[in-house]
Amino acid sequence: MKAPRLSYRRARSLEEALDALAEHGDEAKLLAGGQSLVPALNMRLLEPRLLVDINSLAALGGIEERAGGLRIGALARHSEVGRSPLVAGLAPLIHQAIPSIAHPAIRNRGTFGGSLAHADPAAELPACAVALDGTVELVGAGGRRRLAARDFFRGLYETALGPDEILAAVEIPPPPPGARSVFLELARRRGDYALAGLAAQASAGALRLVFFGVGAKPVEAVAAAAELGAGDWLRRLPAAEAALDADLDPPDDLQADGRTKRHLARVLLGRAVRALVAAA
Ligand SMILES: Cc1cc2nc3c(=O)[nH]c(=O)nc-3n(C[C@H](O)[C@H](O)[C@H](O)COP(=O)(O)OP(=O)(O)OC[C@H]3O[C@@H](n4cnc5c(N)ncnc54)[C@H](O)[C@@H]3O)c2cc1C
């Protein structure tokens, strides 16, 4: 199938992009890397009247260190993020996750902000942003607002983005003392969307386990993390695996049924805990 008839506008400034959104509302769609939007247009899952291309907006690009943490511009391509020494040093979880996103051609175009805004429940970067306690910066006609990544994801392909807002950047705080992270994903083939995945960060004071591909949005396994507590993680692992039942209720999808996903999540938890213990 082919995309519906639509108009195209290349925004030359953030203001111009915001004006177009304000003027056209739901009938306009932002175009970033196009790696999710264009297939959705071709399949007629979306029928906007106008595409607003934000690729020329330098204000949305770049990867910078800020106060010991990271600021990743919405237009940073997956491949650029994967090559960045800043990301490898300050957010190794994201560095580990990037090779699991699709294939090089898609990573060369797809953007960090596009992945978060699209909010596919099986996508890697939303889970990483939550596991790292990230913050998203949204800009609209009324100004800028910042939101914890865990509050940004609302449901299946649903976020807190208003129709007239643009996701400008994602901020990742400095690594906490003793930070170590593990990224794991099970997929049918390398590059496929995950059947189930886990983005985990442990530090001296906290353990954050965020699963993806097993719910409508990234799912923080708080019961399993509490079960592991501060004690001997390997000894407590069976109890934590059992506690996952309270955290996860994976729906069936085209890739696997919920029972299989629940089993895969337990497998991932065991692997992650062993890796985190080994890295301590
Ligand atoms: C074959 C294939 C396999 C893939 N496999 C994976 C995978 O394994 N894991 C994975 O995570 N992704 C995968 N993707 C998707 C890819 O990562 C996309 O790049 C990403 O989901 C969307 O980023 P984009 O820049 O291409 O956004 P676009 O496709 O341009 O936009 C996606 C949506 O986000 C909105 N949007 C984009 N940028 C912004 C912004 N700054 N502010 C507000 N709204 C915005 C758009 O309006 C649109 O609704 C795959 C894609 C393909 C085609």
PDBQT file of the ligand as one rigid body, heavy atoms in Angstrom, charges set to zero:
ROOT
HETATM    1  C1  LIG A 301      11.847  -3.109  10.283  1.00  0.00    +0.000 C 
HETATM    2  C2  LIG A 301      11.896  -2.260  11.515  1.00  0.00    +0.000 A 
HETATM    3  C3  LIG A 301      12.328  -2.804  12.697  1.00  0.00    +0.000 A 
HETATM    4  C4  LIG A 301      12.366  -2.043  13.862  1.00  0.00    +0.000 A 
HETATM    5  N1  LIG A 301      12.818  -2.629  15.007  1.00  0.00    +0.000 NA
HETATM    6  C5  LIG A 301      12.847  -1.888  16.143  1.00  0.00    +0.000 A 
HETATM    7  C6  LIG A 301      13.297  -2.465  17.370  1.00  0.00    +0.000 A 
HETATM    8  O1  LIG A 301      13.707  -3.626  17.439  1.00  0.00    +0.000 OA
HETATM    9  N2  LIG A 301      13.272  -1.680  18.470  1.00  0.00    +0.000 N 
HETATM   10  C7  LIG A 301      12.838  -0.374  18.431  1.00  0.00    +0.000 A 
HETATM   11  O2  LIG A 301      12.806   0.291  19.470  1.00  0.00    +0.000 OA
HETATM   12  N3  LIG A 301      12.431   0.183  17.290  1.00  0.00    +0.000 NA
HETATM   13  C8  LIG A 301      12.430  -0.525  16.158  1.00  0.00    +0.000 A 
HETATM   14  N4  LIG A 301      12.013   0.070  15.003  1.00  0.00    +0.000 N 
HETATM   15  C9  LIG A 301      11.566   1.478  15.039  1.00  0.00    +0.000 C 
HETATM   16  C10 LIG A 301      12.728   2.448  15.041  1.00  0.00    +0.000 C 
HETATM   17  O3  LIG A 301      13.514   2.346  16.215  1.00  0.00    +0.000 OA
HETATM   18  C11 LIG A 301      12.213   3.893  14.962  1.00  0.00    +0.000 C 
HETATM   19  O4  LIG A 301      13.317   4.655  14.641  1.00  0.00    +0.000 OA
HETATM   20  C12 LIG A 301      11.591   4.522  16.189  1.00  0.00    +0.000 C 
HETATM   21  O5  LIG A 301      10.572   3.750  16.751  1.00  0.00    +0.000 OA
HETATM   22  C13 LIG A 301      10.917   5.850  15.852  1.00  0.00    +0.000 C 
HETATM   23  O6  LIG A 301      11.873   6.798  15.639  1.00  0.00    +0.000 OA
HETATM   24  P1  LIG A 301      11.846   7.705  14.351  1.00  0.00    +0.000 P 
HETATM   25  O7  LIG A 301      12.813   8.790  14.579  1.00  0.00    +0.000 OA
HETATM   26  O8  LIG A 301      12.004   6.873  13.145  1.00  0.00    +0.000 OA
HETATM   27  O9  LIG A 301      10.369   8.345  14.461  1.00  0.00    +0.000 OA
HETATM   28  P2  LIG A 301       9.233   8.590  13.331  1.00  0.00    +0.000 P 
HETATM   29  O10 LIG A 301       8.931   7.314  12.646  1.00  0.00    +0.000 OA
HETATM   30  O11 LIG A 301       9.629   9.758  12.492  1.00  0.00    +0.000 OA
HETATM   31  O12 LIG A 301       8.057   9.028  14.293  1.00  0.00    +0.000 OA
HETATM   32  C14 LIG A 301       7.404   8.087  15.127  1.00  0.00    +0.000 C 
HETATM   33  C15 LIG A 301       6.293   8.805  15.898  1.00  0.00    +0.000 C 
HETATM   34  O13 LIG A 301       6.852   9.691  16.869  1.00  0.00    +0.000 OA
HETATM   35  C16 LIG A 301       6.483  11.038  16.613  1.00  0.00    +0.000 C 
HETATM   36  N5  LIG A 301       7.685  11.838  16.885  1.00  0.00    +0.000 N 
HETATM   37  C17 LIG A 301       8.923  11.635  16.367  1.00  0.00    +0.000 A 
HETATM   38  N6  LIG A 301       9.801  12.496  16.901  1.00  0.00    +0.000 NA
HETATM   39  C18 LIG A 301       9.102  13.248  17.785  1.00  0.00    +0.000 A 
HETATM   40  C19 LIG A 301       9.451  14.309  18.676  1.00  0.00    +0.000 A 
HETATM   41  N7  LIG A 301      10.710  14.768  18.773  1.00  0.00    +0.000 N 
HETATM   42  N8  LIG A 301       8.479  14.854  19.441  1.00  0.00    +0.000 NA
HETATM   43  C20 LIG A 301       7.208  14.396  19.366  1.00  0.00    +0.000 A 
HETATM   44  N9  LIG A 301       6.809  13.401  18.556  1.00  0.00    +0.000 NA
HETATM   45  C21 LIG A 301       7.755  12.832  17.767  1.00  0.00    +0.000 A 
HETATM   46  C22 LIG A 301       6.049  11.068  15.157  1.00  0.00    +0.000 C 
HETATM   47  O14 LIG A 301       5.129  12.105  14.902  1.00  0.00    +0.000 OA
HETATM   48  C23 LIG A 301       5.410   9.699  15.021  1.00  0.00    +0.000 C 
HETATM   49  O15 LIG A 301       4.122   9.696  15.552  1.00  0.00    +0.000 OA
HETATM   50  C24 LIG A 301      11.969  -0.676  13.824  1.00  0.00    +0.000 A 
HETATM   51  C25 LIG A 301      11.553  -0.096  12.614  1.00  0.00    +0.000 A 
HETATM   52  C26 LIG A 301      11.500  -0.872  11.464  1.00  0.00    +0.000 A 
HETATM   53  C27 LIG A 301      11.044  -0.242  10.192  1.00  0.00    +0.000 C 
ENDROOT
TORSDOF 0
